[in-house]
Amino acid sequence: MFRQKQFLYFWRMRKFLYVLLFLFHTLFCKAQVSVQGKIQDNTGIPVPDATMEWYGPQQSSQTITTSHDGTFSISALKAGEKYLLQVTAIGYQNSLASLILQKDTTLKLILRPDSITLGNVTVSSRTKLIQVQPDRTIINLADNPTITGSNMADAFNKIPGIQVSNDQLSIPGKGMVQLMQDGRLIQLSQKDLVNYLKSIPVGTISKIEIIANPSAAYDASGNAGLINIITKRNSQQGYSGSVQAGYKQWQHYPGMDITGNISYNSGKWRLYANANMFRIRHRYGFRWEEYYPDRSWIMSDTGDYKQNNLAINAGADYRLSQKSTIGFTVGFSRYFEGGADYVRNHFYNQQGTTDSFLTTYADYVPLARTQSYNVYYQTKLDSTGKSFSLDGSYLTFFRTDECHFTGKTFTPDGTLIPASTARYYNTALQNINIYTLKADVVLPAKIASFQLGGKINFINIYDNLLYYTVKDNERVFDPELSSEYKYTENTQALYANAGRDIRNWSLQAGLRAELTQTTGYSYILSQGRQNNYIKFFPNALISFKKDNHNTFSFTYNKRVRRPTFWNLNPYKSLLTAYSYYEGNPFLQPEYNSNFQLQHSYKNKWTSALFVALTNNGFDDITIARADTNFVLRTPRNFVNSTRLGISENRRFAAFSWWESNNLLNIYYTQGRSQLDYITDMEGWGAYFSSSNSFYLNNSKTLAADANFWYQFPDVALVNRSDAYWNLDLGITTALIKEKLSINASVQDVFGTSAPSYTTFVNGIRQKYATLQLNRNYSLTFIFKFGKKETTASEHSSSNQEEKERI
């Protein structure tokens, strides 16, 4: 049987390769001569995102942009004809060259800094804050003083085109995204992801890429695409770094964070390390309402928690030769979030008076530790741009938890009902080990530029959640509530991607295949489940540059949203004596297809039409019946969804002291439930945001910011949300030749940023609302030392997609 399955997998992969060969043969026609190369400054540092514009005889101009390492490739040029090449980049002098090519050629171009010296003052160009490309939008943070001074968790609230709500990152109107750092997917749960982002100072970040159409070279996770955080890397010899200290007032409680970063370059070595520690105390909670025909059921949960986090990361690169580099990174984190939840659950009769109410008090003592190790090798195979990279990663996540739970029932006048007290004690353990290996090859050729690669990963998880009833200070094991679960997931992926420029046209197509085997087994239930499947994820991009001001593009991609490991664990988490949350080991991935037609004018105005299709979508649903007070909340695959919308983005600088970015998305959503007891939902929705920077002096070292967004009522899957909105205010100043930065800010000024949702299950109206506890105040100091950071460096670790699901 095993051999038959193995043969079937290899047969499927062979068909996948045949499809790729046919795709590339039919898509790319006969080529001519090409030119590749690299653009550097006068110190040898690569110049990313430089604009290269060339003119040929009886041809309109054509334009490309250099990659993050300054490399470029231009194909489909005619041999023996004369071409005029112009190179421009923010902060550098323009370069002009005349070329007559007889064969494939490699160039090395040098750009000189563009600065004007007036006495003892040097005035240099600043990078554009926002750059729009057919497949992504780039937000440059290095020269944005209104964002520098905060951490990345706070900064995402100020970045246009990104919405942060309930610890989730999304593109408004389009869906959730996966987060990457330097090309590596950050695989953490939503709450742990936010805590990780709090440890990253914005001052260490070069730019943010919002990748709406990732190529097949990227992992397929993320409904609406990917967000890539690109960190700064200092290429100059010597040391540099920064120290950041911040104070935050969250509700009634003070908090603090301290971060240090340092890098040292000597000869062929580049060493770097950072550490972060933060301590905060805050409240959060939710309100849950069930409206039966003859009664109502309303629960409120308020948690009071202390968080202590320590994270340390370090790494080194060694340049084996001019073409090859080897490196490693290690990371360690310790996270503690201890506190208690206080729950009140009221039962009301048809007249609206209280029949009874429950209270629950539960304290928690969770402690999580993460260790990660990564080694990588990168080499350039020749001078034409061919390259090879190999990456191996190991991650271990270990978490323990302990809880004391007490539930009581009271009469309407507050009298405790005899024998209604229920006490439980539980312990929990989660141990996750992830092993990953991936390889990538870049092969520029005459007909197209190809990128090929593969990835394999092995995931092993053990969980247990052991409940004990407590009576007379004695603990008795409860197998009905307890769970012990083992889960393994192995995935093998192959991808191929190709791109080609033909005059004013740019074409790109790719296909990714992922073969997955999963096994889950419950020791207490003595039940297991196995899955074996293969899925294909195509993508395509067609871009046409009409002239220097207008660019049109069409993109398509298929994406996947996988369940978190906690979603798959069949554990039970008690909320009250009558309600609990339960995982679902039968949960399957959700698949999303995205289409977009976009027009960009002068990098100032971007318009788009988009369609998003969701198949086999999953979400947490609350199952309540009119004949009982018991309520279950669990994740299920149950919905297909269609969303059509229009997006308008306008960027302008009305005055030298005011920069503004404004976004409006309007869309219509139709959610179709596959379960007869959950009602379909459809309707209009809209989102508006305005991000504004105000420079209060000529040198732009004193600046203020005001960032506002408003989410109109909309439909997501089968949930209808109410309107909610947010306003953030801040001010930043740079002192001591911009080595010291001071930032003060207020987030969620009016406490209005938490959403609420309404759903109908079994004909019962349900409403779930997050409590408005997001307002906070912060004061941050950053001091930079050593040599100034210069360029951004990207390295893609192999196990980052899997971390997101922890």
QUIVENWO-V637634 format. One record per backbone hydrogen bond with DSSP energy under -0.5 kcal/mol. CO is the residue of the C=O (numbers start at 1). NH is the residue of the N-H. Records with the same first field share a line. If there is no record, write none. Layout:
CO->NH / NH
This chain:
1->5
2->6
3->7
4->8
5->9
6->10
7->11
8->12
9->13
10->14
11->15
12->16
13->17
14->18
15->19
16->20
17->21
18->22
19->23
20->24
21->25
22->26
23->27
24->28
27->29
33->77
34->105
35->74
36->107
37->72
38->109
39->47
40->111
41->44
45->41
46->48
47->50
50->52 / 66
51->53 / 88
52->64
53->86
54->62
55->84
56->59
62->54
64->52
66->49
67->70
70->39
71->67
72->37
74->35
77->33
78->81
81->101
83->85 / 99
84->55
85->97
86->53
87->95
88->51
89->92
91->114
95->87
97->85
99->83
101->80
105->36
107->38
109->40
111->42
112->93
113->115
114->125
116->118 / 123
117->119
118->121
121->118 / 123
122->124
123->116
129->140
131->133 / 138
135->212 / 213
136->133
137->139 / 210
138->131 / 140
139->141 / 208
141->144
143->145
144->147 / 148
147->150
150->149 / 202
151->155
152->156
154->157
155->158 / 159
158->160
159->162
163->165 / 170
165->168
168->165
169->177
170->163 / 172
171->174 / 175
175->171
176->224
178->227
179->186
180->229
181->184
182->795
183->185
184->181
185->187
186->188
187->804
189->193
190->194
191->195
192->196
193->197
194->198
195->199
196->199
197->152 / 153 / 200
199->201
200->152
201->204
202->205
204->232
206->141 / 142
207->230
208->139 / 210
209->211 / 228
210->137 / 212
211->226
215->218
220->560
225->178
226->211
227->180 / 229
228->209 / 230
229->182 / 231
230->206 / 207
231->793
233->235 / 790 / 791
238->265
239->787
240->263
241->785
242->261
243->783
244->259
245->781
246->257
247->779
248->250 / 255
249->251 / 777
250->253
253->250
255->248
256->279
257->246
258->277
259->244
260->275
261->242
262->273
263->240
264->271
265->238
266->269
268->319
269->266
270->317
271->264
272->315
273->262
274->313
275->260
276->311
277->258
278->309
279->256
280->307
282->305
284->303
285->771
286->301
287->769
288->299
289->767
290->292 / 297
291->765
294->350
295->292
296->348
297->290
298->346
299->288
300->344
301->286
302->342
303->284 / 305
304->340
305->282
306->338
307->280
308->336
309->278
310->334
311->276
312->332
313->274
314->330
315->272
316->328
317->270
318->320 / 326
323->380
324->320 / 321
325->378
326->318
327->376
328->316
329->374
330->314
331->372
332->312
333->370
334->310
335->368
336->308
337->366
338->306
339->364
340->304
341->343 / 362
342->302
343->360
344->300 / 346
345->358
346->298 / 348
347->355 / 356
348->296
349->352
353->349
355->412
356->347
357->410
358->345
359->408
360->343
361->406
362->341
363->404
364->339
366->337
367->400
368->335
369->398
370->333
371->396
372->331
373->394
374->329
375->392
376->327
377->390
378->325
379->381 / 388
382->385
386->381 / 382
387->442
388->379
389->440
390->377
391->438
392->375
393->436
394->373
395->434
396->371
397->432
398->369
399->430
400->367
401->428
402->365
403->426
404->363
405->424
406->361
407->422
408->359
409->417
410->357
411->414
415->411
417->420
422->407
423->470
424->405
425->468
426->403
427->466
428->401
429->464
430->399
431->462
432->397
433->460
434->395
435->458
436->393
437->456
438->391
439->454
440->389
441->452
442->387
443->450
448->445 / 450
449->499
450->443
451->497
452->441
453->495
454->439
455->493
456->437
457->491
458->435
459->489
460->433
461->487
462->431
463->485
464->429
465->467 / 483
466->427
467->478
468->425
469->471 / 476
471->474
474->471
476->469
477->479
478->481 / 482
481->572
483->465
484->523 / 524
485->463
486->521
487->461
488->519
489->459
490->517
491->457
492->515
493->455
494->513
495->453
496->511
497->451
498->509
499->449
500->507
502->505
504->545
505->502
506->543
507->500
508->541
509->498
510->539
511->496
512->537
513->494
514->516 / 535
515->492
516->533
517->490
518->531
519->488
520->529
521->486 / 523
522->526 / 527
527->522
529->520
531->518
533->516
535->514
537->512
538->558
539->510
540->556
541->508
542->554
543->506
544->546 / 552
549->602
550->546 / 547
551->600
552->544
553->598
554->542
555->596
556->540
557->594
559->592
560->222 / 562
561->590
564->568
565->569
566->569
567->584
569->571
571->583
572->574
573->581
576->575 / 579
578->631
579->575 / 576
580->633
581->573
582->635
584->587
590->561
591->615
592->559
593->613
594->557
595->611
596->555
597->609
598->553
599->607
600->551 / 602
601->604 / 605
604->651
605->601
606->649
607->599
608->647
609->597
610->645
611->595
612->643
613->593
614->641
615->591
617->638 / 639
619->636
621->623 / 634
622->624
623->632
625->628
630->625
631->580
632->623
633->582
634->621
636->619 / 638
638->674 / 675
639->617
640->672
641->614
642->670
643->612
644->668
645->610
646->666
647->608
648->664
649->606
650->662
652->660
655->658
657->695
658->655
659->693
660->652
661->691
662->650
663->689
664->648
665->687
666->646
667->685
668->644
669->683
670->642 / 672
671->673 / 681
672->640
675->678
677->762
681->671
683->669
685->667
686->712
687->665
688->710
689->663
690->692 / 708
691->661
692->706
693->659
694->696 / 704
697->700
701->734
702->696 / 697
703->732
704->694
705->730
706->692
707->728
708->690
709->726
710->688 / 712
711->724
714->721
716->719
719->716 / 721
720->758
721->714
724->711
726->709
727->749
728->707
729->746
730->705
731->744
732->703
733->742
735->739 / 740
736->739
739->784
740->735
741->782
742->733
743->780
744->731
745->778
746->729
747->776
748->751
752->725
755->770
756->722
757->768
758->720
759->761 / 766
760->679
761->764
763->765
764->761
765->291
766->759
767->289
768->757
769->287
771->773
775->251
776->747
777->249
778->745
779->247
780->743
781->245
782->741
783->243
785->241
791->233
795->797
799->803
800->804
802->805
803->806
805->565 / 566
